């Protein structure tokens, strides 16, 4: 029997928990009824003799036994898994205990016959219809046995101490048996119907509650995780709540703006019904920054209240506006590039003729000494224009890189030697190279030469008329995706780049030097992008600049 209790656990944990709770209640009510019964028996024994009660020590022994049995049942309940078998056992034992009590308290004349309804009703509520009919049948049979024993004269001897009327008429026996049996079964059926209806109602309520909870969780997750900002407002005035996206867009946390007037907190947001579908305005964030946003709103119809609730959705347009500016800038630069390329081609031929003629005149020896300076100016300016035209053409018509493995250390050392023999190299500048001897990079030789030479030349200009240092460090590493790449970092201790112009250094034709074209870093970034690499420049004014170039390895 114990093994059958411990086997086959109930699959539905919710039903199992409810079953166990009902069994605990049944055991608790058994103790309550027995305690009341003990008190009632004590009172009745002090009254007149027309109510039959067993001797007090009988009742004490009976109730003590039931207490012990109930405690043991409660302990066993913690370990069993087959709750229905346990429930049937408890209910049938209750019928047996009640029958013993009725037999010793007068049989057909017992005032405790009403206790049969306890296991019948309990069985109906715990085990539904079968659980009610089973104790009803058991109670009917047990009561029939009690009536039979009483009719045949088998009853306790202490009945003679009371006003006991022996049951000698068979018709009275059948009448009592029929009435009690019919009452037991009617009670079982009605209790079962009520219990089944209650069970269906509870199930429907649980299903509805579960769906409601799931929807509540879903709506909460949507509210919290949606990338658009959401602000709820009452009567177009007071802010009720906002989601994390709105907190990120505005810079205000929900407690900071909850209850505040939206018209004062975000004056740009107008909740007018006749405005266009998605207006764009500027709002001021908590840190004072003005950002462009697009927004829309809808009015919620909340039943049972005259207040009007509005839901405002926000979208930060900063990146969109920045992309629009970049597209316009790209279109502008494409147009300028095409014009520059055309002008450069038109200038290249006459410039070559002027330069060639100047060289012929210079080599003929017919130029007078006081004209030699003018000839040098012509030659120098022709070279500068040739360099500028080459930059224009490189920027407007980039060449697809032809990549190969290039030894990095010899390349850097060669460029440093070239720069050290130019006028741009600072007199008191120290170069520090930290590149492994056998390190290679995967790039187009000519294009990477142009990139590194341009960056090193910028460092030389930054250190002009200063004592300082230029360091070149290279290493191989893995990026966040695990792909290998070569990272080259060029750092100088020069003047640095002022903060107001740090974001403009990649713009074509932007320069701070008198003789600069403004295309150097634009071409560098263009080449690095063509190599599918990256370029990062960080600088502090009067403290120096660090330029990091990374190129992917195959």
N, C-alpha and C positions, 0 to 999 in steps of 0.2 A: 504493500500500500504506500509506504513512504517513497519507494523508488518511482512509483507512478506519479506522486506529487512532484518530485524533483525533475522529471523528464519533460521534454518538449516545451520549451519556453514560448510564451505568447509572443507572436511576431510583431503585432502592432503595439508599440510602446505606450502610446496614448491610451489605448483601450485597457492595457494591462495596469497602468497607473490608476485609471478610474475604477477598475475592478478591485484592486487592492484597497483603495480608499473606502469603497462601499463595504468591503469585508471588515475593515477596521471599525467602521460605524456600527455594523451589526454586533460585533463583539462588545463594543462599548455600551450599546443599548441593552444587551443581555445583562451586563453588570448593573446598569441603572435599574432595570426592572426587578432584578433579584434583590437589590438593596431595598427598594420600595416594598417588595414582597415580605422581606424580613420584618420591616417596621409594621406593615399591615397585620402580619401574623401576631406580633406582640400585642397590638391594640385589640385584635379580635379575641385573643385568649383572655383578656380582662373583661370582655363583654359577656352578654348572655350566651346560653348554650345552644341557641338555634342555628348558629353558624359553626360548621364542623371545621376544626383546624387540627393538624397533627401536633403532637407534643413539641414543646419548644426546642428540645435538644435534637429532635428529628429534623426540624427546620434548619437549625444551626449546622448540623452535619451535612444536610443536603446543599445548603447555600455555600458552605465552605468547599465542598467537592466541586460545585459548579464554578466557583471562583478559581480554584486550582486548574480546572480544565480550561477555562477561558484564558488564563495567563499562558498556559502551555500552547494553546492554539495561536495566540498572538505571537509567541516566539517562533513557532513553526512557520507562520505566515511570512516571516522575513526570508525564508530559504526556499520555499516552494515556487514552482513555475506553473503548475496546472491549477489555476485559481478556480475554475469551474468545478472540478472534482472536490476541491477543498470546501467550496461553498455548499455543494450538495450534502457532503458529510456533516457539516456544521448544522445545516437546516434539519436534517433527519435526526441528528442527536438532540437538537432542541425539541423536536416533536416527542422524542422518547422521554426527555427530562420533564416536559410539561405533563405528559401522560402519567408519569410516576407521581408528580405533585398532585394531579387531579385525583388519582386513585386513593392517595392517603389523606385527601381533604374532603372526602364525601362522595366521590364518584359522580353520579348523576346530580347530586345536590351540591357539588363543589362550586364555589364562587370563582374558581380560577380557570374554568373552561374557556373563558375569553382569551386566555393566553395563546391558544392555538392560532389565533389570527396573526400573532407576531411572526412565526416562521413562514406562514403563507404569504403575508405582505412582503416580508424581506426577500423571500425567494422570487416573487414576481418582479420586484424592482431590480434585483441583482441578475437573475437568470431568465427574466421575461416569462413567457407563458408557461413553458415546461417547468421552469423553476417555481411557479406558483401552484401548478396542478399537482406536482409531485408531493409537496408537503400537505396539500389538501387531501390527497388520497391517503397519505400516511396518517394524517390526523383522524380521518374518518375511520380507518381500520383500527387505529389505537383506541379511539373512543368506543368503537363497537366492542372491542375486547374488554374494556373497562365495564361497559354495561352488561356484557355476558357474565363476567366474574361477579358483578353485583347481583345479577338476577339469580345466579346459582348459589348465592350465599357466601361467596368468598370475598370477604371484606375485613379490614382491620378490626380488632376487638375494641379499640378505644372509641369506636363510633357509638357504642352504647352509652357513653358518657354525655352524648349530645342528643338533641332532638332529632334523631335519625329515623327516617321512614323507609323501611326496606322496599326494594323494587321487586314486586311480585307479579305484576301484570305485564304479559308479553306485549300487549298493545301499547302500553306506556313505553316499553323498551324500544319498539319499532318506531314509535312516534318521536322519541328523543333522538334516536339514531338518524332518522330521515331528516328531521329539522336541522340537526347539527351538520350532517354530511352535506345537505343542500346548501346550507349557509357557507360552509367551507369552500365549496366549489364556486359558488357565486362570487364570493370574496376573491378567490384566486383569479377568476376570469376578469372581473372588473379591475383588479389591481394590475393584472397583466396588460389589459388594454390601456390603462392610464400610464403604465410604465413604458409601453411601446411608443405611445404618443409622445411622452416626455423624452424618450431616447431619440426619436426622430427629430424632435424640436432641438435637442441638444446637438445632434449631428449637423442639422442645418445651420444652427448658430455657430458651431465650430468651423464649418466650411465657409460661412460668410465672414467670420472673424479672420480666418486664415487668408482668404482672398483680400480682405480689407488690409490686413497687415502686409501682405505681399505688395499690394498696390501702394501702400504708404511707404514701404521701403523703396519700391521702384521710383515713386515720385521724389522721394528724398534724394536718391542717388542721381536722378536726372537733374534735380535742382542744384546738387553739389558739384556734379562732374561735367555739366554742360559747359562748353567753352565760352558761350555768350554770357555776359553779365545779366543778372535778373534782379530787379528792385521792385518790391511791392509797396504800394502807396494807398492810403485811405483818404477818400474825398479829395483827391488831387493835391494833397498837402503833406500829411505826416508819413514819414517812411516807417514801414513795419518791419521789413526784413530785406536782406540781400544775400546772394550766394557768394561762394569764394571767388568766382570769376569777376563779379562786380567789385569785390574787395581789391582784387589785383589790379583792375582797370583804374579804379578811383584812388587807391591808396588808403582808403578808410576801412577800418574793420566794422563789422556789423553792429557791435555795441556802441561805436562812436557816432553812428548816424541814425540809429534806431530812435524813432520818436521825433526826429528833427524835421523842419520844414524843407521839403525838397526844392522849393523855389528859392530858398536862401542858400541851401547847401550846394546846389547845382543850378545856378540861374539860367543856364542855356537850355535846360530841358523844359520844353513847353508842351503841355498835355492838351492841345487844342484838337477838337474833333475834325476841323476842316483843313488841317495841315496835310502836306503830302505824305505818302506812305512811309518813307524812311528818310527823315531829314538828317543832315549832317551839321553838327555844331562843335564848338570847342568847350571843354570843361576844365576846371582847375583841379588838379590832384592835390592830395594832402601836402605834398612837398612843394607846392607852388607851380609845378610844371603844367603848362597848357597842352592838352592833347586833343586831336580830332576824334570824334566818335560818331557812329551812326546809331540811331535808336528808333524804336517803334513802341507803341503801347496798345494795350487792349483792356477793356473794362470787363470785370467779372460780375456776373449776376449771382449774388449770394442770397439764398433764401432766408427769410426770417429776420432781415435787417434792412434798414433804409440807407445804411452807409454804402458808398460806392468804392469798390476796390479796383485799383489799376495795377497791371503788371507791365513793367517797362523792361525791354530787352536792350542791352547795350553791346556794341562791338567796337573795339579799339581799332581805329583806322590808321594808326601811326605807321605801321609797316606797309599798308596799302598805299598811303600817300607817299611814303619813301620810295616804294617801287615805281609809282607813277613819275616821281621826280627823276629816278634813275632811267626810266624808259625815255622820258623827254630829253634827259641829258645824253643818253646813248644815241637817240635820233639826231640830236643837235651835233654831237661829235662825229656821227657818221657823215652828216652833211659837210661839216668842216673838213673832215678827213678827205672826202672826195674832192672838195675844192682845193685843199692843200696839195693833194697828189697832182691835180691838174696844173696848179701853179708851179709846183716843184719841177714837173716835167718841162714846162715852158721856160723855166729859169735855168735848168741844167745845161742846155746846149749853149746859150749865149754866155753863161758863166764859164763854161769850159773854154770857149773861144777867148774870153778876156784873160783867163788864167794862162792859157797857152801863149797868147800874145805877150803877156807880161814876162813870162819865162824866157821867150825868145829875145825880147828886148834886153832883159837882164843879162842874158848870156852873150849878147853881141858885143858888149864892151863899149857901145856908143853912148851910153847914158852918162851924163855929166854927174859929178859927185853930189851936187846940190839937189839932183833929182832922184838920187838913190833911195832916200828916205821915203819919198812918195811911192816909188816902185815896191818897196818892202810892205808899205801899207796895203797896196793893191793885192799883193800876193797873200798876205796874212788874212785879209778880209775875204778873199776868194776861198781860202781853205775853210774859214769859219762858215761861210755860206754853203760850201759843199757838205760839211758835217751836218748843218741844220737840215739841208735838203734830204740827206740820207736818213736822218731821224724821222722826218715827215713821211718818207716812203716806207720805212720800217713799221711805223705806227699805222698807216692807212692800209698797207697791204702786208699783213703778217705772213710769215712763211711757216708751213707745217714743220715741226721739229723732226729731225732724223736722229733718233736716240741711239746711243751706244754707251758702253762702259768707259768712263774717263777717269784716269788717276787724278784724285783731287788735290793732293799735296803739291805735285809739280805745277799744276795749273795755278794755284794760289801764289806760290813762290814766284812764278813768272810774272804775274800781274803786279805783285809788290815791287819787283825789280823795275818794271816799266814805270810805275808811278813814282818811284824814288828818283828817277832820272828826269822828272818833269818839274816844272815850276810850282805845281799845286801841292807837292809833298811838303809837309811842314818840316822846318829845319830840325826841331827838337822832338820829333815824333818817334815813338818806339813801336815797333810791330811785334806782336806775339802770335805765333801760329801753333795751334794745338790740334793737329790732324794726324791720325794714324797713317803710317807710311803706305800701307797697302789698301787704304780705303778708296773705293770707286763710287762714282755717282752715275746714275742712268739718265743721260741728257744729250741734247744736241751740243756738240763742242763749241760751235761759234756762238750759239745763243746763250749758253751758260757762261761763256767768257764775257759776253756783253753784260749779263746780269750782275756778275760779281764785280766786274770792273766799274760799273755804274755805282754800285753800293759803296765800294772802296773809295771811289772818287768823291762821293758825297761826304764820307768820313774825313777825307783830307781837307775838303773845303770847310767843314765844321771845326777843324783844328788849326786853321790858318792863324798864324801869329800867336800860337799858344803852345805850351808844353802839354803833351798828352800821350795817349796810347791807343793803338788800334789792335784789337785782338780778333783772331779768326779761329773758331772752334767748330769741329765737325764730329758727328757721331751717328751711329745707326741705332734705330729704336723701332718698337712696334707701336702702331696707333691703337685707338680704342677698339678697332675691329680685328686687331691681330696682324694687320698687313705691315710689312717692313718698309722703312723709308730712311732716307739720308737727311739729316738736319744740319744746316750750316748756319752758325750764328756769328754775325759781325758786329762788334761793339766798339764804340769810341767814347772818349771822355771829353767831347767837344762842347759846343754851345747848346746843343739840343734844339728841339723844335718847339716853338711857342704853342701853348694849348689852343689858341684861337684858330690856328691853321693846320693842326695835326690831322684833321679830317679832310683837308683839301689836297693833301700831297699827292694823291693818285689822280687828281683831275688833270686831263690834258691841258697843256699850255699854262698851267699854274706854276709860277716860279717866283722866288724871292731874290734871285741873282740877276745882276744887270745884264749879263751876257747869256743867261740860260734860256733854253727853248721851252721848258716846262713839260718836256716829253720823256725825260729820263725814267722816272719811276712809273709812268704810264706804260712805257714799253717793257720795263721789268715785270710789272704785274701781268701784262699781256702774255709775255713769254712763260712765266710761271704757270698761269692758267692753262696755256697750251700744253704744258707738261703734266697737267692734272695735279699740280702741287699746291703749295700755300705760301703766303707771304704775310708776315706780321711785323709791324714797326712800333716800338714803344720808346718814348722819349720824355725826358724831363729837362726843362729849360735850364741851361748853365750846368747841367750834370751829365749830359751825354745821351746817346741814342743807341738802341740795340735793334738790329734787323735780323729776323729769323726766316730762313728759307728752307722749306722741306720739299723733297722730291721723292716720289714713290719708287721703290725698287721692283723689278719684274718678278 
